[in-house]
Amino acid sequence: MIYKKPIVVAEIGCNHKGDFKIAKKMVKVAADIGATYVKFQKRDNRYLLKEDYYKPHPNPINSYGKNYGEHREFLEFSIKQHEKLYVECKKNKIKYATSVWEKKSAESIINSNINLDYIKVPSACNLDFELLEILCKKFKKKIHLSLGMTTKNETKKIFNFFKKFKRHRDLVFYSCTSTYPSEFKDVCLLEILRLKKEFNNKVDNISFSGHHKGIAVDISAYTLGAEYIERHFTLDRTWKGTDHAASLEPDGLRKLTRDLNKVYEALKYKRNILNSELYQRKKLKRFVNLNK
């Protein structure tokens, strides 16, 4: 296997708590650490939630509003704010990415002044074929898609849908477990190998999105062949909100980025004696002739 340099995606999502200044700070911190992308989320909450808009938040202690719709609106940035975050990313030399949760948000991002490398489809929305069709028809770059909460047959259905539009070569599948945080026994890292075996040379690549604790699993995901390593990112895991507990703080993201890059350096074949070994070879190597 030939390994490409790992791509670290720091998913801010809604961990900015609806505060634009915090979002800008998170962009700068992730850039200084050396992450490749920061990723946000875009929702049209009334279109997405419909009759659920006025329902109570399932965990009121984490709510930023009187009902779930108000909570989501509090955390939502406008398309103009997303464009400003894109500019902030360029200023800090880090790439911008976003997930879209329904077709209206997809269209607003596609028609914005943001030059994206890819758009992400979260696990919750990967069977929204209305959304997938918009992306297939109107977005000409890579389409990343997480496979949490998704059966093998549903995964095949998603792949065949992209193939119908001749967009399967632009598709990036993410092995993912949708629990926050995930128990290690539920991460199921070998799904990466299964997806690579089934979709090798059929999609762009297989990647990994994790919601577990620590960073050891991410290193393993990379060595199994995942190119993009996506982790939720927060400035403080004790902040109010449902995603913070499954997120990395700056020091964790720094260690992850550092370790992935070091593992990338190490993942190569040894073709001969290394130059760095020559001194110790001369000093220590024993040669015993059996033909005396």
C-alpha distance (Angstrom), angle and dihedral (degrees) to the residues before:
residue distance angle dihedral
M1 . . .
I2 3.82 . .
Y3 3.79 111.5 .
K4 3.78 123.3 -144.6
K5 3.78 121.3 -150.3
P6 3.83 107.4 -81.2
I7 3.79 117.7 -104.9
V8 3.81 112.7 -143.0
V9 3.80 116.8 -155.3
A10 3.81 115.0 -165.4
E11 3.79 103.6 -158.1
I12 3.77 109.1 -151.5
G13 3.80 92.1 172.0
C14 3.80 104.8 158.6
N15 3.81 95.4 -27.9
H16 3.82 87.2 112.7
K17 3.85 87.1 79.2
G18 3.81 90.8 -132.2
D19 3.80 91.1 -64.1
F20 3.82 112.6 129.0
K21 3.81 92.5 -161.0
I22 3.81 90.3 55.7
A23 3.83 89.8 48.9
K24 3.82 90.7 53.4
K25 3.78 91.0 47.9
M26 3.81 90.8 50.7
V27 3.82 90.1 52.7
K28 3.80 90.8 54.2
V29 3.82 94.1 45.2
A30 3.83 92.5 49.7
A31 3.81 90.3 47.2
D32 3.80 92.9 49.8
I33 3.81 89.6 50.4
G34 3.81 91.3 53.6
A35 3.81 103.7 -111.4
T36 3.80 114.0 158.0
Y37 3.82 97.9 -138.9
V38 3.77 140.7 13.2
K39 3.78 113.2 -150.6
F40 3.79 128.8 -154.0
Q41 3.81 133.2 -179.2
K42 3.82 132.6 -120.0
R43 3.79 125.1 -159.0
D44 3.80 136.8 169.7
N45 3.78 92.4 -148.8
R46 3.80 100.1 -166.4
Y47 3.81 91.8 49.4
L48 3.80 92.2 43.6
L49 3.81 100.2 43.0
K50 3.83 100.8 32.9
E51 3.84 107.6 166.2
D52 3.82 90.6 4.9
Y53 3.81 90.6 64.5
Y54 3.83 93.0 92.8
K55 3.79 96.9 40.2
P56 3.82 118.0 112.6
H57 3.79 119.7 -97.5
P58 3.84 107.8 -94.7
N59 3.81 89.1 -129.3
P60 3.85 105.8 33.5
I61 3.81 93.9 -171.9
N62 3.83 88.1 68.5
S63 3.81 95.7 44.7
Y64 3.81 123.5 117.3
G65 3.83 93.3 -169.4
K66 3.82 145.9 37.4
N67 3.83 90.7 -97.2
Y68 3.80 137.4 11.2
G69 3.81 93.2 -91.1
E70 3.80 93.1 53.4
H71 3.80 89.3 46.1
R72 3.79 91.9 54.3
E73 3.81 92.9 44.5
F74 3.81 90.3 53.0
L75 3.80 89.6 56.8
E76 3.82 95.6 42.4
F77 3.81 123.3 103.6
S78 3.81 120.9 -152.7
I79 3.78 121.0 -118.5
K80 3.81 88.6 -104.9
Q81 3.79 89.7 56.1
H82 3.81 90.1 49.6
E83 3.80 88.7 52.6
K84 3.81 89.2 52.1
L85 3.81 90.0 49.6
Y86 3.80 88.6 52.0
V87 3.81 88.9 54.2
E88 3.81 89.1 47.4
C89 3.80 89.4 53.2
K90 3.81 91.6 51.3
K91 3.80 90.2 49.4
N92 3.80 90.7 52.6
K93 3.83 94.4 42.1
I94 3.80 96.3 -117.9
K95 3.80 126.0 119.6
Y96 3.81 124.5 -110.2
A97 3.81 123.6 -133.8
T98 3.78 135.0 164.8
S99 3.79 142.5 -169.0
V100 3.80 118.9 -131.6
W101 3.80 121.5 -150.6
E102 3.83 103.0 -163.9
K103 3.79 141.4 2.8
K104 3.82 97.9 -85.9
S105 3.79 92.5 56.2
A106 3.80 90.2 45.0
E107 3.80 91.0 53.6
S108 3.82 92.8 46.6
I109 3.82 91.8 51.5
I110 3.82 93.0 44.5
N111 3.81 90.9 50.4
S112 3.80 94.7 44.4
N113 3.80 129.7 98.5
I114 3.80 90.3 -102.5
N115 3.80 117.7 114.9
L116 3.81 102.7 -149.3
D117 3.79 129.2 -168.6
Y118 3.80 89.3 -157.9
I119 3.79 145.2 -10.1
K120 3.81 119.4 -134.7
V121 3.80 126.8 -139.3
P122 3.83 110.8 -155.1
S123 3.79 121.5 -135.2
A124 3.81 91.1 -107.0
C125 3.81 91.2 61.1
N126 3.80 104.8 36.0
L127 3.83 92.5 106.2
D128 3.81 93.0 50.6
F129 3.78 94.7 107.9
E130 3.80 91.1 179.5
L131 3.81 86.9 63.8
L132 3.80 93.5 41.9
E133 3.81 91.7 51.7
I134 3.82 91.6 53.1
L135 3.81 89.8 52.1
C136 3.80 93.5 45.7
K137 3.80 93.0 50.1
K138 3.79 103.5 35.0
F139 3.81 108.4 27.1
K140 3.78 113.8 67.9
K141 3.80 101.1 -172.7
K142 3.81 133.2 70.8
I143 3.80 120.2 -43.4
H144 3.81 115.3 -153.3
L145 3.79 119.3 -160.8
S146 3.81 132.3 -174.7
L147 3.80 120.9 -141.0
G148 3.81 102.1 -154.6
M149 3.84 113.9 137.8
T150 3.82 89.3 12.0
T151 3.81 128.0 127.7
K152 3.79 123.7 -136.8
N153 3.81 90.6 -110.5
E154 3.81 90.9 50.4
T155 3.81 89.3 50.5
K156 3.81 89.8 54.1
K157 3.81 89.8 48.3
I158 3.81 90.3 52.8
F159 3.82 91.7 48.3
N160 3.82 92.2 48.7
F161 3.81 90.1 49.9
F162 3.80 90.9 55.5
K163 3.80 90.2 44.0
K164 3.81 90.0 54.4
F165 3.80 88.4 59.7
K166 3.83 91.2 41.5
R167 3.80 89.8 -117.7
H168 3.81 99.7 114.8
R169 3.82 91.7 102.9
D170 3.82 87.9 61.3
L171 3.80 92.9 51.4
V172 3.81 123.8 108.8
F173 3.81 115.3 -167.7
Y174 3.81 118.5 -155.5
S175 3.77 121.7 -153.5
C176 3.80 102.3 -136.2
T177 3.80 143.4 163.9
S178 3.81 114.3 -150.6
T179 3.80 102.1 -143.7
Y180 3.81 123.6 109.2
P181 2.97 106.2 -116.8
S182 3.82 102.5 6.6
E183 3.79 121.8 -141.0
F184 3.80 110.7 -122.6
K185 3.81 91.0 -118.9
D186 3.81 88.4 59.6
V187 3.82 97.9 50.3
C188 3.84 91.3 83.6
L189 3.79 96.6 -163.6
L190 3.79 93.6 -176.0
E191 3.82 87.8 70.7
I192 3.81 83.7 82.1
L193 3.81 89.9 63.4
R194 3.81 92.4 44.6
L195 3.81 91.7 50.9
K196 3.81 91.3 46.4
K197 3.80 90.9 50.8
E198 3.81 94.1 47.8
F199 3.79 98.6 40.2
N200 3.80 102.7 27.6
N201 3.83 109.4 143.7
K202 3.82 89.4 1.0
V203 3.81 99.0 84.6
D204 3.80 131.9 30.7
N205 3.80 94.8 -103.2
I206 3.80 147.1 -46.7
S207 3.79 119.1 -106.8
F208 3.81 140.7 171.9
S209 3.79 135.3 -115.0
G210 3.80 114.4 -172.6
H211 3.80 135.1 -166.9
H212 3.81 97.4 177.4
K213 3.79 130.3 110.9
G214 3.79 123.3 -93.1
I215 3.81 128.2 6.9
A216 3.82 106.7 -95.3
V217 3.81 92.1 95.0
D218 3.81 92.1 53.9
I219 3.81 91.8 54.8
S220 3.79 89.0 51.8
A221 3.81 91.2 47.9
Y222 3.80 89.5 54.7
T223 3.82 93.5 49.3
L224 3.83 88.3 51.0
G225 3.79 88.2 58.6
A226 3.81 107.5 -90.2
E227 3.80 109.1 147.6
Y228 3.81 101.4 -171.1
I229 3.80 115.4 49.0
E230 3.80 109.0 -164.9
R231 3.81 122.7 -169.9
H232 3.79 132.4 169.3
F233 3.80 110.7 -109.4
T234 3.81 130.1 -153.4
L235 3.78 137.4 166.1
D236 3.81 91.0 -136.3
R237 3.82 127.5 18.2
T238 3.82 90.9 -156.2
W239 3.82 93.4 62.3
K240 3.80 120.3 117.1
G241 3.80 112.4 -88.7
T242 3.79 141.9 77.7
D243 3.83 99.7 -101.7
H244 3.81 102.0 50.2
A245 3.82 95.3 82.3
A246 3.82 90.1 57.3
S247 3.81 93.4 45.8
L248 3.78 135.8 94.2
E249 3.78 119.8 -119.3
P250 3.83 118.2 -139.4
D251 3.80 94.5 -87.0
G252 3.81 91.1 50.7
L253 3.80 92.3 48.5
R254 3.81 89.6 47.6
K255 3.81 92.1 52.5
L256 3.80 91.8 45.5
T257 3.81 92.9 51.5
R258 3.81 91.8 45.0
D259 3.80 94.6 47.9
L260 3.81 95.0 45.2
N261 3.80 90.5 52.8
K262 3.82 91.7 47.6
V263 3.82 91.2 49.5
Y264 3.82 88.6 49.4
E265 3.82 88.9 55.4
A266 3.81 90.4 50.3
L267 3.82 98.7 46.7
K268 3.78 99.5 92.6
Y269 3.80 139.0 101.6
K270 3.77 121.4 -100.4
R271 3.81 103.3 -125.7
N272 3.81 98.2 179.3
I273 3.76 142.1 -23.4
L274 3.78 107.8 -41.2
N275 3.78 121.6 -124.1
S276 3.79 87.3 -124.0
E277 3.83 88.7 60.4
L278 3.80 97.5 52.1
Y279 3.81 96.6 88.3
Q280 3.82 93.6 50.4
R281 3.81 90.8 43.0
K282 3.80 90.7 56.2
K283 3.80 90.9 44.9
L284 3.83 102.2 41.6
K285 3.79 112.9 16.7
R286 3.83 113.8 115.4
F287 3.78 120.1 -153.6
V288 3.83 114.5 -162.9
N289 3.80 117.9 -172.9
L290 3.83 112.2 -150.4
N291 3.82 92.9 -167.9
K292 3.80 97.8 72.8
